[in-house]
Amino acid sequence: TTGAELWKSDGTAAGTVFIGAYGFNNGFVFNNNLYFPVAGTLWKTDGTTGGTAIVKDSVGLVIGANNGYFYTSYMKSLPVAPYYTMYYWKSDGTTAGTVRVSDSVGMGASFQVLNNKMYGAPMGNTLWETDGTDAGTKRIIDGIINYPTVVNNTVLFSNWGTGSGYELWSFAPTVTGIAEPKAANT
């Protein structure tokens, strides 16, 4: 076998079925299919052996999703400094609908999805927004940014503020753009 096995079950012995030895260890449900990475390759299954196939190679782990698509990250090793780079993908679950997100997003793995956009702070120095296209990828704010998270349609993150240490910042996407970030000491 190639590692861990993929099974499905309805909770009974008779309803527990072996699907295949794909090296499965965790997955993400999206549009009634299970997506799972194996050595950086993204797989998809409908719960049958015949319905299990590769979506795309070198796509990596699912890091966020909404109703229309999900994002993945893939770390590639390099022979010289910085010794690795991160690639981000946006996918609707199909091979044709799995496309690279702009390289300008940089390196990092802390991302959140809100209203069809992904927000992240790669390398901890800029908060980025992307809709999965080059034109829709932009910097929101520079600083020493950490831990973006989404609560009540607002992106919260910490930022090394005005010299008093880390502060809690927030912004809420608007129909016409991004509202100005608001600082709040914590």
C-alpha positions as CSV (number, residue, x, y, z in Angstrom):
1,T,0.0,0.0,0.0
2,T,1.0,3.7,-0.3
3,G,0.2,4.5,3.4
4,A,-3.0,5.1,5.2
5,E,-6.2,3.8,3.6
6,L,-9.4,5.5,2.6
7,W,-12.6,4.0,3.9
8,K,-16.2,5.1,4.1
9,S,-18.8,4.1,6.6
10,D,-22.4,4.5,7.5
11,G,-21.6,3.4,11.0
12,T,-22.3,-0.3,10.6
13,A,-20.0,-3.1,9.8
14,A,-21.9,-4.0,6.6
15,G,-21.8,-0.3,5.5
16,T,-18.0,0.1,6.0
17,V,-16.3,-0.1,2.6
18,F,-12.7,0.1,1.6
19,I,-12.1,2.7,-1.2
20,G,-8.4,2.5,-1.7
21,A,-4.9,2.9,-0.4
22,Y,-4.1,6.5,-1.4
23,G,-2.0,7.6,1.5
24,F,-5.0,9.4,3.0
25,N,-4.6,11.0,6.4
26,N,-7.1,14.0,6.5
27,G,-9.6,15.6,4.2
28,F,-12.0,18.5,3.5
29,V,-15.6,18.2,2.4
30,F,-16.6,20.5,-0.4
31,N,-19.7,20.2,-2.6
32,N,-20.4,16.7,-1.4
33,N,-17.0,15.4,-2.3
34,L,-14.0,14.7,0.0
35,Y,-10.8,16.5,-1.0
36,F,-7.5,15.2,0.4
37,P,-3.8,15.8,-0.2
38,V,-1.3,13.0,-0.8
39,A,2.4,14.2,-1.0
40,G,1.2,17.7,-2.3
41,T,-1.2,16.2,-4.8
42,L,-4.9,17.1,-4.4
43,W,-7.3,14.2,-4.7
44,K,-11.1,14.1,-4.8
45,T,-13.5,11.3,-4.0
46,D,-17.3,10.8,-4.1
47,G,-16.9,7.8,-1.8
48,T,-16.4,5.2,-4.5
49,T,-13.3,3.7,-5.9
50,G,-14.3,4.8,-9.4
51,G,-15.1,8.3,-8.3
52,T,-11.7,8.9,-6.7
53,A,-9.2,10.8,-8.8
54,I,-6.4,13.4,-8.8
55,V,-7.6,17.0,-9.2
56,K,-4.1,18.5,-9.6
57,D,-0.5,17.9,-8.7
58,S,1.6,20.2,-6.5
59,V,-1.5,21.9,-5.0
60,G,-1.1,21.0,-1.3
61,L,-3.4,21.4,1.7
62,V,-6.9,23.0,1.8
63,I,-6.5,26.2,4.0
64,G,-9.9,27.9,3.6
65,A,-13.2,27.7,1.8
66,N,-16.6,29.3,1.1
67,N,-19.6,28.0,-0.9
68,G,-18.0,28.7,-4.3
69,Y,-14.4,27.6,-4.0
70,F,-11.6,26.7,-1.7
71,Y,-7.9,27.7,-1.3
72,T,-4.9,25.5,-1.0
73,S,-1.2,26.1,-0.1
74,Y,1.8,24.2,-1.4
75,M,5.4,24.6,-0.1
76,K,8.1,24.0,-2.7
77,S,11.7,23.4,-1.6
78,L,14.4,25.5,-3.3
79,P,18.2,24.7,-3.5
80,V,19.2,28.2,-2.3
81,A,17.9,30.8,0.2
82,P,15.1,31.3,1.2
83,Y,15.1,27.4,0.7
84,Y,11.3,27.3,0.1
85,T,8.4,29.2,-1.4
86,M,4.7,29.0,-1.0
87,Y,2.2,28.6,-3.8
88,Y,-1.5,29.3,-3.3
89,W,-4.3,27.8,-5.4
90,K,-8.0,28.7,-5.8
91,S,-10.2,25.7,-6.8
92,D,-13.9,25.0,-7.6
93,G,-13.1,21.3,-7.2
94,T,-12.3,20.6,-10.8
95,T,-8.9,20.3,-12.6
96,A,-9.8,23.2,-15.0
97,G,-11.1,25.3,-12.1
98,T,-7.9,25.0,-10.0
99,V,-5.7,28.0,-10.7
100,R,-2.7,29.6,-9.1
101,V,-3.3,32.7,-7.0
102,S,-1.0,35.7,-7.6
103,D,2.7,35.1,-6.5
104,S,2.6,38.6,-4.9
105,V,0.8,37.1,-1.9
106,G,4.3,35.9,-0.7
107,M,5.1,33.1,1.8
108,G,3.1,32.0,4.8
109,A,0.3,29.7,5.7
110,S,-2.1,31.7,8.0
111,F,-5.1,32.5,5.8
112,Q,-8.9,33.0,6.3
113,V,-11.7,33.2,3.7
114,L,-14.5,35.7,3.9
115,N,-17.0,36.8,1.2
116,N,-15.2,35.0,-1.7
117,K,-11.8,36.4,-0.8
118,M,-8.8,35.1,1.1
119,Y,-7.0,37.1,3.7
120,G,-3.5,36.4,5.0
121,A,-0.4,37.7,6.6
122,P,2.5,35.9,4.8
123,M,5.8,36.4,6.6
124,G,4.0,38.5,9.2
125,N,4.6,41.9,7.6
126,T,1.6,42.7,5.4
127,L,-2.1,41.8,5.4
128,W,-3.2,40.7,1.9
129,E,-6.5,40.2,0.2
130,T,-7.0,38.0,-2.9
131,D,-9.9,36.8,-5.0
132,G,-7.7,34.3,-6.7
133,T,-6.7,36.6,-9.6
134,D,-3.6,38.8,-10.1
135,A,-5.9,41.9,-10.6
136,G,-7.8,41.0,-7.4
137,T,-4.7,40.6,-5.2
138,K,-3.7,43.6,-3.1
139,R,-2.0,44.7,0.1
140,I,-4.5,45.9,2.8
141,I,-2.0,47.2,5.4
142,D,1.7,46.9,6.3
143,G,3.0,46.3,9.8
144,I,3.9,43.4,11.9
145,I,0.7,41.4,11.3
146,N,-0.2,38.1,13.0
147,Y,-3.1,35.7,13.2
148,P,-5.8,37.0,11.0
149,T,-9.2,35.4,11.8
150,V,-12.8,36.0,10.7
151,V,-15.5,36.8,13.2
152,N,-19.0,38.2,12.3
153,N,-17.9,39.2,8.7
154,T,-14.9,41.1,10.1
155,V,-11.2,40.2,9.8
156,L,-9.4,40.6,13.1
157,F,-5.6,40.5,13.4
158,S,-2.9,41.7,15.7
159,N,-0.5,44.4,14.6
160,W,2.5,45.9,16.3
161,G,0.9,49.3,16.6
162,T,2.1,52.7,17.7
163,G,5.0,51.4,19.9
164,S,2.8,50.1,22.7
165,G,3.0,46.5,21.7
166,Y,0.6,44.3,19.8
167,E,-2.8,45.7,19.3
168,L,-6.1,44.2,18.1
169,W,-7.0,45.6,14.7
170,S,-10.1,44.9,12.5
171,F,-11.6,45.7,9.2
172,A,-14.8,44.7,7.5
173,P,-14.9,44.3,3.7
174,T,-17.5,46.6,2.1
175,V,-19.3,46.4,-1.2
176,T,-17.1,49.1,-2.7
177,G,-13.8,48.1,-1.1
178,I,-12.1,47.7,2.3
179,A,-13.0,49.9,5.2
180,E,-10.1,51.5,7.0
181,P,-8.5,49.3,9.6
182,K,-9.5,50.3,13.2
183,A,-7.0,50.0,16.0
184,A,-8.1,48.9,19.5
185,N,-5.7,48.4,22.4
186,T,-6.0,45.1,24.2
